[in-house]
Amino acid sequence: MKKPIGIFDSGVGGLTVYRAIRNAFPEEDLVYFGDTARVPYGPKSPNTIIEYSVQNARFLLQQGIKTLIVACNTSSSVAIPHLRELTDIPIIGVIDPGSEVAVRSSQSGRIGVIGTEGTIRSGAYSKAITLRNPQAEVFTKPCPLFVPIVEEGWQDHSIARQVVEEYLGSMKDLSIDTLVLGCTHYPLLSHVIQSYMGDSVKLVDSADAITLHLSSLLPPEHDGKPGKDSFYVSDNEDKFASIASRILNNPMKNLKRVRLFESWFID
Ligand code: DGL
């Protein structure tokens, strides 16, 4: 009997992580939870983010998962030690794998990090990067408007380019050679960010970084059967399904809503 890998995010953006894991592990069963009732996490306080993350993890643990992936950067930046108190299964957040890849990729040690207000305020990426390279100089910038632009499907709209220029103008003058996309939604804007920052800046996508890390941890399932997917959200299934089908280039199947009660149950 295969046990699934659990993935949670504040909403739909974590599907960038789901997509990378699904491609790398075609035979694994995956269960995804998006907390669409309480998104966004980015502007919320650390205590609230921890409380929500613990509830999300509890729900996935009830589904019998063998590994927990915290796709949400904002949750990963504050909640991982609290989640470790719930279970002995491996828990992987995006901060350490993303920082590892950034430090390996940077020649100059000048590394930019962009993310939600919560992620940047936590200082988690700066800590994780300088732990790995004490000489590194880390420059951070919250970019809160990137999330609604992606959710609106405006990645190729001129507004996306304007907002990227506005947020990253100061970053562009800092001679960084690596930029961590420290938020689930940002890989969906990577073409705009890359074209603005130029080819000399390497973008680090936390979805790829976490998949690489997972590969080193997990012996792959080899039973010849394609992995199954289950998706759960806490609200607005239709909106989730419509954005999800854009991200995944496929209509969303096996999507259910769970109710936010003390003991969670599937609708
Ligand atoms: N998933 C969040 C993250 O990666 C972005 C959206 C939110 O603010 O909840 O930080």
Residues whose N, C-alpha, C, O or C-beta is under 5 A from the ligand:
A	BS01	DGL	D9 S10 G13 V39 P40 Y41 G42 A71 C72 N73 T74 T116 V147 G182 C183 T184
